[in-house]
Amino acid sequence: MRTISALSNGAKIIDGQFLLKAYCNGLFPMADGRDGDIHWFSPERRGIIPLDGLIISRSLRQTIRKKIFETRIDTDFELTIRSCAERDEVWISETIVQSYLHLHQIGFAHSVECWNNNTMVGGLYGVAIGGAFFGVSMFSRMTDASKVALVCLVERLNANGFSLLDTQYVNPHLATLGCVEISQQDYLDQLNNALQRQCNFV
């Protein structure tokens, strides 16, 4: 099977079923810059946010209470992923964009968005399979916007019976929100259990 093919407009795309199978086996793709090759990763230490362990600071709770942002699901997936790619060092190439747009079209990739005055100012996107949600990337153009999107995501995952929120890696920002690092084997065990669940994200 060809894992990467060309669309009619010349853009390249990863085969959707291959990409979903990779996630189910603990792998995820990243590109070498905007136009680079696709590489596959399965870290020995994996980042997750336990769905009962999200840390919401006092200031973030205040932001949520003030209702500064309107949270939406899947209203503009393409804008979300392209906003995540707007940074100097980026692994979200056009091939990545097109591949996840396809997953969105067939119901597996989703965006959680924060809007202010009808402008998207933050959000995240990821892939939902069974009871696992694989967070891919997030962005923020206003203070706390991506954090509010994450709170919305966790609330939805808990409400719909998900058991795993994968963040790929741990970074200082995610650590303040409760992200922890687990072994690859522990991750695969949790992943296998999550994939046995039948959950709907939307």
Secondary structure by P-SEA (a helix, b strand, c coil): cccccccccccccccaaaaaaaaaacccccccccbbbbbbbbccbbbbccccbbbbcaaaaaaaaaccbbbbccccaaaaaaaaaccccccccaaaaaaaaaaaaaccbbbbbbbccccccccbbbbbcccbbbbccccccccaaaaaaaaaaaaaaaaacccccccccccaaaaaabbbbbcaaaaaaaaaaaaacccccc
